[in-house]
Amino acid sequence: MGRYVIRRCLQAIPLLIGISILVFLMLQMTPGGPLAIAEDAGGRMTAEDLDRLRNKYGLDDPLYIQFLHWGTDLVQGDWGTSFNTGQPVLTMIMDRLPTTLLVTGLAFTLTILISIPIGLLSAVRQYSFFDYLSTGISFFGISIPSFWSSLMLLYLFSFSLGWLPSVGLNDLRQDLTGWAVFWDLIKHLIMPVSVLALTSTASLTRYVRAAMLDVLGQDYIRTAQAKGLRERVILVVHALRSAATPIITVVATELPDLFIGAVIVESVFAISGMGRLFVDSANLRDYPVLMGILMLASVMVIVCNILADMLYGVFDPRIRYR
C-alpha cells in the first residue's frame, strides 16, 4: 500500500504541472486583465503609471517567463502576492479556508449520514411507497440549482418567517458569549449547509440505491439468506461492503463538488470563505489569487481520488496493490 501511494503521488506531479499550465493560459485568455480597472480610471492613471505597474507585477514579461516565475516561487512556498490587496496569496487563502472547510465538511457529513441509509432502504424496499418517495425527492433535489434553492430558503426562513439570519456566520450586532456564540453559529450554518447537502444527498442516494440493487441480486446474498443470517447482517456486512466500491467512487467526487458549490452558496449568503474570495478575485482579475485557489482545488481532487483508491482495498479484499 505504501509503495502504491508513493507511486500515485509521483504520478500526480506531472498532472499538476499540466493543470497549472492549462489554468494559467485560460486566465490569460480571459477578457481584460489585472490592470483593467486601473486602465478604466481615466486621467487618474497615466501611461507611465500603468507601465510601472506592469513592470512591478511582471506583466510585461512573455507568458512563459511569467509562468516560470510563478512556478518557481510556488515550489519555494511563495504563492505570490495579490494584485488587489498586496497581501500574500497563501495568507489570504489560509484566512478563508477554515470557513469553507467548516461549511463543506458539515454538508459532506450530512450527505453521508442521510444518503446511505435512505439509498439502502430504498433498494431493500424496491417499488414501495418509500422507494417512490425517496426517488421523487432525489430527482427534485438534483434538478434544483443551488442559487435558486439558496434564494428560496432566504425568502422563506429569513425574510418571511424571520427564523434564521440571512448573511454571514455570526451576528456582529450583538456581543455574544458562551453557548450563545455556538448557537448563533449553528443558526447561520443551517441554510448554507442545507443547500450544499441537498444536491449531493440527492445524487448519492440514487447511486447507493443502484449499487445495492445490483448486489442484492447476487448468489452469495441469497446463500446468506438461506443460512438464516439476520437481515441487518446481510445488508451491512455483506451487501453494503460489496457495493462500497462504486459508492466510494461517487463520494470521492462529492467533496470537490461541494468545494466548487461553495462558490455560489458563499456568494449568496455573504460568507467570507474560499468561494467568495474566488468570485471577488475573478471580478478583479486577481490572477495570483485565482491560480492559488484553482491549484488548491486541483490538489484536493487528486487527494480525494488517491484516498478512494486506498479505500477500495479496504472494502474489497479482491483488490490488491502491488
Contacts in CASP RR format, 6 or more apart in sequence:
PFRMAT RR
TARGET T0000
AUTHOR 0000-0000-0000
METHOD contacts of the structure
MODEL  1
MGRYVIRRCLQAIPLLIGISILVFLMLQMTPGGPLAIAEDAGGRMTAEDL
DRLRNKYGLDDPLYIQFLHWGTDLVQGDWGTSFNTGQPVLTMIMDRLPTT
LLVTGLAFTLTILISIPIGLLSAVRQYSFFDYLSTGISFFGISIPSFWSS
LMLLYLFSFSLGWLPSVGLNDLRQDLTGWAVFWDLIKHLIMPVSVLALTS
TASLTRYVRAAMLDVLGQDYIRTAQAKGLRERVILVVHALRSAATPIITV
VATELPDLFIGAVIVESVFAISGMGRLFVDSANLRDYPVLMGILMLASVM
VIVCNILADMLYGVFDPRIRYR
1 310 0 8 1.000
1 321 0 8 1.000
2 321 0 8 1.000
3 321 0 8 1.000
4 309 0 8 1.000
4 310 0 8 1.000
4 321 0 8 1.000
4 322 0 8 1.000
5 306 0 8 1.000
5 310 0 8 1.000
8 306 0 8 1.000
8 309 0 8 1.000
9 306 0 8 1.000
12 302 0 8 1.000
12 306 0 8 1.000
15 302 0 8 1.000
16 295 0 8 1.000
16 298 0 8 1.000
16 299 0 8 1.000
16 302 0 8 1.000
19 295 0 8 1.000
19 298 0 8 1.000
20 67 0 8 1.000
20 71 0 8 1.000
20 291 0 8 1.000
20 295 0 8 1.000
20 298 0 8 1.000
21 67 0 8 1.000
23 291 0 8 1.000
23 294 0 8 1.000
23 295 0 8 1.000
23 298 0 8 1.000
24 63 0 8 1.000
24 66 0 8 1.000
24 67 0 8 1.000
24 70 0 8 1.000
24 291 0 8 1.000
25 63 0 8 1.000
27 287 0 8 1.000
27 290 0 8 1.000
27 291 0 8 1.000
28 63 0 8 1.000
30 285 0 8 1.000
32 285 0 8 1.000
33 285 0 8 1.000
33 287 0 8 1.000
34 57 0 8 1.000
34 59 0 8 1.000
34 83 0 8 1.000
34 284 0 8 1.000
34 285 0 8 1.000
34 286 0 8 1.000
34 287 0 8 1.000
35 50 0 8 1.000
35 53 0 8 1.000
35 54 0 8 1.000
35 59 0 8 1.000
36 285 0 8 1.000
37 284 0 8 1.000
37 285 0 8 1.000
38 45 0 8 1.000
38 49 0 8 1.000
38 50 0 8 1.000
38 53 0 8 1.000
39 45 0 8 1.000
39 50 0 8 1.000
51 60 0 8 1.000
53 59 0 8 1.000
54 60 0 8 1.000
57 83 0 8 1.000
58 66 0 8 1.000
58 69 0 8 1.000
59 66 0 8 1.000
61 69 0 8 1.000
70 80 0 8 1.000
70 288 0 8 1.000
70 291 0 8 1.000
73 79 0 8 1.000
73 80 0 8 1.000
74 80 0 8 1.000
74 295 0 8 1.000
77 90 0 8 1.000
78 88 0 8 1.000
78 90 0 8 1.000
79 88 0 8 1.000
79 89 0 8 1.000
79 90 0 8 1.000
79 93 0 8 1.000
79 288 0 8 1.000
79 291 0 8 1.000
79 292 0 8 1.000
80 88 0 8 1.000
80 89 0 8 1.000
80 90 0 8 1.000
80 288 0 8 1.000
81 87 0 8 1.000
81 88 0 8 1.000
81 89 0 8 1.000
81 288 0 8 1.000
82 88 0 8 1.000
82 89 0 8 1.000
82 92 0 8 1.000
82 281 0 8 1.000
82 286 0 8 1.000
82 288 0 8 1.000
82 289 0 8 1.000
83 284 0 8 1.000
83 285 0 8 1.000
83 286 0 8 1.000
83 287 0 8 1.000
83 288 0 8 1.000
84 281 0 8 1.000
84 284 0 8 1.000
84 286 0 8 1.000
84 289 0 8 1.000
85 92 0 8 1.000
89 288 0 8 1.000
89 289 0 8 1.000
89 291 0 8 1.000
89 292 0 8 1.000
92 277 0 8 1.000
92 289 0 8 1.000
93 274 0 8 1.000
93 277 0 8 1.000
93 289 0 8 1.000
93 292 0 8 1.000
93 293 0 8 1.000
93 296 0 8 1.000
96 272 0 8 1.000
96 273 0 8 1.000
96 274 0 8 1.000
96 275 0 8 1.000
96 276 0 8 1.000
96 277 0 8 1.000
97 273 0 8 1.000
97 274 0 8 1.000
99 169 0 8 1.000
99 271 0 8 1.000
99 272 0 8 1.000
99 273 0 8 1.000
99 274 0 8 1.000
100 259 0 8 1.000
100 262 0 8 1.000
100 266 0 8 1.000
100 273 0 8 1.000
100 274 0 8 1.000
100 275 0 8 1.000
102 189 0 8 1.000
103 189 0 8 1.000
103 192 0 8 1.000
103 193 0 8 1.000
103 196 0 8 1.000
103 262 0 8 1.000
103 265 0 8 1.000
103 266 0 8 1.000
103 271 0 8 1.000
103 273 0 8 1.000
104 196 0 8 1.000
104 255 0 8 1.000
104 258 0 8 1.000
104 259 0 8 1.000
104 262 0 8 1.000
105 258 0 8 1.000
106 189 0 8 1.000
106 193 0 8 1.000
107 192 0 8 1.000
107 193 0 8 1.000
107 196 0 8 1.000
107 197 0 8 1.000
107 200 0 8 1.000
107 258 0 8 1.000
108 197 0 8 1.000
108 200 0 8 1.000
108 254 0 8 1.000
108 255 0 8 1.000
108 258 0 8 1.000
110 193 0 8 1.000
110 197 0 8 1.000
110 201 0 8 1.000
111 197 0 8 1.000
111 200 0 8 1.000
111 201 0 8 1.000
111 204 0 8 1.000
111 254 0 8 1.000
111 258 0 8 1.000
112 204 0 8 1.000
112 251 0 8 1.000
114 197 0 8 1.000
114 201 0 8 1.000
114 205 0 8 1.000
115 200 0 8 1.000
115 201 0 8 1.000
115 202 0 8 1.000
115 204 0 8 1.000
115 205 0 8 1.000
115 208 0 8 1.000
116 204 0 8 1.000
116 208 0 8 1.000
116 240 0 8 1.000
116 247 0 8 1.000
118 134 0 8 1.000
118 205 0 8 1.000
118 208 0 8 1.000
119 134 0 8 1.000
119 205 0 8 1.000
119 206 0 8 1.000
119 208 0 8 1.000
119 209 0 8 1.000
119 212 0 8 1.000
120 208 0 8 1.000
120 209 0 8 1.000
120 212 0 8 1.000
120 235 0 8 1.000
120 240 0 8 1.000
121 130 0 8 1.000
121 134 0 8 1.000
122 130 0 8 1.000
122 131 0 8 1.000
122 134 0 8 1.000
122 135 0 8 1.000
122 205 0 8 1.000
122 208 0 8 1.000
122 209 0 8 1.000
123 208 0 8 1.000
123 209 0 8 1.000
123 210 0 8 1.000
123 212 0 8 1.000
123 213 0 8 1.000
123 216 0 8 1.000
124 212 0 8 1.000
124 216 0 8 1.000
124 235 0 8 1.000
125 131 0 8 1.000
126 213 0 8 1.000
131 209 0 8 1.000
134 205 0 8 1.000
134 209 0 8 1.000
135 206 0 8 1.000
135 209 0 8 1.000
137 202 0 8 1.000
138 202 0 8 1.000
138 203 0 8 1.000
138 205 0 8 1.000
138 206 0 8 1.000
139 202 0 8 1.000
140 202 0 8 1.000
141 198 0 8 1.000
141 199 0 8 1.000
141 202 0 8 1.000
142 199 0 8 1.000
142 202 0 8 1.000
142 203 0 8 1.000
142 206 0 8 1.000
144 198 0 8 1.000
144 199 0 8 1.000
146 195 0 8 1.000
146 196 0 8 1.000
146 198 0 8 1.000
146 199 0 8 1.000
146 261 0 8 1.000
146 264 0 8 1.000
146 265 0 8 1.000
147 264 0 8 1.000
147 268 0 8 1.000
149 195 0 8 1.000
149 198 0 8 1.000
150 191 0 8 1.000
150 192 0 8 1.000
150 195 0 8 1.000
150 264 0 8 1.000
150 265 0 8 1.000
150 268 0 8 1.000
150 269 0 8 1.000
151 268 0 8 1.000
153 191 0 8 1.000
153 194 0 8 1.000
153 195 0 8 1.000
154 166 0 8 1.000
154 191 0 8 1.000
154 268 0 8 1.000
154 269 0 8 1.000
157 163 0 8 1.000
157 164 0 8 1.000
157 190 0 8 1.000
157 191 0 8 1.000
158 164 0 8 1.000
158 165 0 8 1.000
158 166 0 8 1.000
158 191 0 8 1.000
159 166 0 8 1.000
164 187 0 8 1.000
164 188 0 8 1.000
164 190 0 8 1.000
164 191 0 8 1.000
165 171 0 8 1.000
165 184 0 8 1.000
165 187 0 8 1.000
165 188 0 8 1.000
166 269 0 8 1.000
167 269 0 8 1.000
167 270 0 8 1.000
167 271 0 8 1.000
168 188 0 8 1.000
168 269 0 8 1.000
168 270 0 8 1.000
168 271 0 8 1.000
168 272 0 8 1.000
169 185 0 8 1.000
169 188 0 8 1.000
169 189 0 8 1.000
169 271 0 8 1.000
169 272 0 8 1.000
170 176 0 8 1.000
170 181 0 8 1.000
170 184 0 8 1.000
170 185 0 8 1.000
170 188 0 8 1.000
171 184 0 8 1.000
171 188 0 8 1.000
174 184 0 8 1.000
176 184 0 8 1.000
191 269 0 8 1.000
192 265 0 8 1.000
192 266 0 8 1.000
192 269 0 8 1.000
192 271 0 8 1.000
195 265 0 8 1.000
196 258 0 8 1.000
196 261 0 8 1.000
196 262 0 8 1.000
196 265 0 8 1.000
200 254 0 8 1.000
200 257 0 8 1.000
200 258 0 8 1.000
203 250 0 8 1.000
203 254 0 8 1.000
204 247 0 8 1.000
204 250 0 8 1.000
204 251 0 8 1.000
204 254 0 8 1.000
207 246 0 8 1.000
207 247 0 8 1.000
207 250 0 8 1.000
208 243 0 8 1.000
208 247 0 8 1.000
210 246 0 8 1.000
211 243 0 8 1.000
211 246 0 8 1.000
211 247 0 8 1.000
212 239 0 8 1.000
212 240 0 8 1.000
212 243 0 8 1.000
214 243 0 8 1.000
215 221 0 8 1.000
215 239 0 8 1.000
215 242 0 8 1.000
215 243 0 8 1.000
216 239 0 8 1.000
218 242 0 8 1.000
220 238 0 8 1.000
221 234 0 8 1.000
221 238 0 8 1.000
221 239 0 8 1.000
224 233 0 8 1.000
224 234 0 8 1.000
224 238 0 8 1.000
225 234 0 8 1.000
241 315 0 8 1.000
241 316 0 8 1.000
242 316 0 8 1.000
244 311 0 8 1.000
244 315 0 8 1.000
244 316 0 8 1.000
245 312 0 8 1.000
245 315 0 8 1.000
245 316 0 8 1.000
248 308 0 8 1.000
248 311 0 8 1.000
248 312 0 8 1.000
248 315 0 8 1.000
249 308 0 8 1.000
251 308 0 8 1.000
252 304 0 8 1.000
252 305 0 8 1.000
252 307 0 8 1.000
252 308 0 8 1.000
253 304 0 8 1.000
255 300 0 8 1.000
255 304 0 8 1.000
256 297 0 8 1.000
256 300 0 8 1.000
256 301 0 8 1.000
256 304 0 8 1.000
259 274 0 8 1.000
259 297 0 8 1.000
259 300 0 8 1.000
260 297 0 8 1.000
261 275 0 8 1.000
262 273 0 8 1.000
262 274 0 8 1.000
262 275 0 8 1.000
263 275 0 8 1.000
263 276 0 8 1.000
263 278 0 8 1.000
263 279 0 8 1.000
265 271 0 8 1.000
266 272 0 8 1.000
266 273 0 8 1.000
266 274 0 8 1.000
266 275 0 8 1.000
266 276 0 8 1.000
266 279 0 8 1.000
267 275 0 8 1.000
267 276 0 8 1.000
267 279 0 8 1.000
270 276 0 8 1.000
274 293 0 8 1.000
274 296 0 8 1.000
275 293 0 8 1.000
277 289 0 8 1.000
277 293 0 8 1.000
278 289 0 8 1.000
278 290 0 8 1.000
278 293 0 8 1.000
280 286 0 8 1.000
281 289 0 8 1.000
281 290 0 8 1.000
281 293 0 8 1.000
282 290 0 8 1.000
312 319 0 8 1.000
313 319 0 8 1.000
313 320 0 8 1.000
313 321 0 8 1.000
END
